[in-house]
Amino acid sequence: MLDPHKSCQETRRLLDEGARLVDVRTPDEYRTGALQGAINHPVQWMAAGEVPADKETPVVVYCVTGQRSRMAKQVLKDAGFRHVHDLGGFQNIRAC
């Protein structure tokens, strides 16, 4: 079972160390509100082959429920990203 406190600590550590926060929801969802500092890069774009260029910078992905972020993590791993952290739903960090 996911420990929200541990996940929160790990996410904050990664972000403090320069990880890129990526919202993998649709642009419309992103416009309704996103975590501060997040860039929008929908999982649909990633699945179509459009992934961020920098594979060395750690990435933290999130969505609403965790389903799309789980998919995005796998797509990024398959594309050669070595450091991908799946935050799951954005409410996970709001609970910190």
ZAMARGU-4260 file (C-alpha; in steps of 0.2 Angstrom, whole numbers, plus 5000, padded with zeros to 4 digits):
<rodrens>
0) 5000/5000/5000 | 5006/5018/4996 | 5012/5028/5011 | 5006/5046/5007 | 5018/5053/5019
5) 5033/5044/5012 | 5028/5048/4994 | 5026/5067/4999 | 5043/5067/5007 | 5051/5059/4992
10) 5042/5071/4980 | 5047/5086/4990 | 5065/5080/4990 | 5066/5077/4972 | 5058/5094/4968
15) 5070/5103/4980 | 5084/5095/4970 | 5078/5101/4953 | 5066/5088/4947 | 5054/5093/4934
20) 5035/5093/4939 | 5025/5087/4925 | 5006/5087/4925 | 5000/5074/4912 | 4982/5079/4911
25) 4974/5087/4896 | 4977/5105/4893 | 4959/5109/4897 | 4961/5101/4914 | 4978/5109/4917
30) 4970/5126/4914 | 4957/5123/4928 | 4972/5122/4940 | 4988/5114/4942 | 5002/5112/4956
35) 5013/5127/4957 | 5028/5125/4945 | 5021/5111/4935 | 5022/5110/4916 | 5009/5102/4906
40) 5014/5088/4895 | 4999/5076/4892 | 5001/5058/4893 | 4993/5057/4876 | 5007/5067/4869
45) 5020/5055/4877 | 5011/5040/4870 | 5012/5047/4853 | 5031/5049/4855 | 5032/5067/4861
50) 5042/5066/4877 | 5052/5080/4886 | 5070/5081/4878 | 5080/5080/4894 | 5081/5062/4900
55) 5094/5065/4914 | 5083/5078/4924 | 5072/5068/4937 | 5054/5069/4933 | 5039/5069/4944
60) 5022/5065/4935 | 5005/5067/4942 | 4987/5068/4936 | 4970/5067/4945 | 4969/5049/4951
65) 4986/5041/4947 | 4980/5031/4932 | 4988/5042/4918 | 5003/5046/4929 | 5006/5028/4930
70) 5005/5026/4911 | 5016/5042/4909 | 5030/5034/4920 | 5030/5019/4910 | 5031/5028/4893
75) 5045/5039/4900 | 5055/5024/4907 | 5053/5015/4890 | 5059/5031/4881 | 5075/5030/4892
80) 5071/5042/4907 | 5080/5035/4922 | 5073/5045/4936 | 5054/5045/4935 | 5043/5047/4951
85) 5025/5044/4950 | 5016/5056/4962 | 4999/5049/4957 | 4984/5060/4960 | 4988/5079/4964
90) 4979/5077/4980 | 4993/5067/4987 | 5004/5082/4988 | 4990/5093/4994 | 4989/5082/5009
95) 5006/5085/5014
</rodrens>
